[in-house]
Amino acid sequence: MKTLNQIQILHTIDDIRRFVKQHRADGRSIGLVPTMGSLHEGHLALARQAKQQCDIAVMSIFVNPLQFGPAEDFDRYPRNLENDAKLAETAQVDAIFAPSVREMYPNQQFTYVDVELLTENLCGASRPGHFRGVTTVVSKLFHIVLPDKAFFGQKDAQQLRVIQQMTEDLNMPVEIVPCPIVREPDGLAMSSRNVFLSPEERKQALSLFRSLQEAEMLYRSGERSAQAILNHVAAIIKQQPLADIDYIKIVDAKTLSDVQTIEQKALLALAVRFGQTRLIDNTFLD
Amino acid sequence: MKTLNQIQILHTIDDIRRFVKQHRADGRSIGLVPTMGSLHEGHLALARQAKQQCDIAVMSIFVNPLQFGPAEDFDRYPRNLENDAKLAETAQVDAIFAPSVREMYPNQQFTYVDVELLTENLCGASRPGHFRGVTTVVSKLFHIVLPDKAFFGQKDAQQLRVIQQMTEDLNMPVEIVPCPIVREPDGLAMSSRNVFLSPEERKQALSLFRSLQEAEMLYRSGERSAQAILNHVAAIIKQQPLADIDYIKIVDAKTLSDVQTIEQKALLALAVRFGQTRLIDNTFLD
């Protein structure tokens, strides 16, 4: 049926609830891909995964003010719904839920979902309040869309881990499906913020992926000292004059707390600024 | 059908989910009455209301450790599941969900639902962490049972207000139905903790309801000064030698912040200790 394949763009909570309810009544499963728009191949891979595992793929596009700090890039975060809709349609997305800030936060917000400990290290340390904003809006989206499964990229490794924990702790009836990082042909992790990079910054940003690959090699060759690996990674990135390191850390993949010696699955995660643009990337050491 | 009327007692999340799913598949609506057991007429009134408004009434019975402070009465809180089941059956409850602490909190809990501001005054001031425990467990129960409606007593006025706000802020797909306070024939508000009162404490505890009635009369006669009404209420209660006032407050019914002059719907709420037993009661001034 052609009508099922035509993408719907819904702006209100009532409309998306009606859309989902109808498909549920017809026995279809729902997959949700929460995004902030400015779609790239990483998002589209999530959408294709949703469409593969569920009957109906809903993508939310909402630049959530609650997860941006006062000095962060909420205002300049790229927005382009028209183009996003075209891209989402190529990935067989059935509906886009694109609410306004007013639709999502009509009144003063009193209620927050807080995940403790897991949000203290890595990006949580650099971006106070960021994860509270993420978990709160994702809770809202889950309650609005009521998906069977929700799809999150491994690039935001801490976000994924935090959302998995939230879902488990609060018994949310949704399965979190992690999806691998999607990279440009030259290795740069896809990000909506990559458009801000100057050609020179873009070139120097390749050091992130290169440093992660070297870390993996060190690990595979038997190195288990976190500090030794971190020193190596930092040295590579510091060779780039435009790179301003926010953090480079090796943490336990489950607790996200720093490890000295890698004895079980660990996450090597980093955040580096190039000019005004903050990039993150990571890999598992396992 | 007899089988529909026989109460089921379910101890695991899987079992209650299966129970609810079956009824949903058959097109029935679900009402949830969250309790800590030791049922009295107040709880049963909630259950009857649930049964009146929904096809299926589920009552949860769970003494939630997360909402008790370290110096509070978690250990001595009365528990009597067998008797509770008999009482619930008389109110046509279809299923009791009575999980163990281990079932609800199998691992370290990282995630909490926090409602700010509304939880700072009244019982929130006397019981730090209490409402975080309430909102977190109620979120869990909502996600487990997925009720259409949930029923809460007006006796815990702040709890009701906090849960209404949480539901609204997080777009939870459940309607919160407030139910009036149920009182003993002599006016004492029903509470599971009333069993702890000695005959003399029980007698002196009547001053709570009496003072609320006098406050209502003052208000109806035109008094709008919160302090004047509070002084009168306090004077009545202080006549009882065993009464130890925790708080007596007049607050805005919506924001729960103190008011000086009553200009819109206000809540007169009090908490008073008799021996080791802390009682609460309230009335609206409207």
Interface residues (C-beta under 8 A of the other chain):
Chain A: I13 R17 N107 Q109 F110 T111 Y112 V113 D114 V115 E116 L117 L118 T135 T136 S139 K140 H143 I144 L146 Q165 M166 E168 D169 L170 N171 M172 P173
Chain B: I13 R17 N107 Q109 F110 T111 Y112 V113 D114 V115 E116 L117 L118 T135 T136 S139 K140 H143 I144 L146 Q165 M166 E168 D169 L170 N171 M172 P173
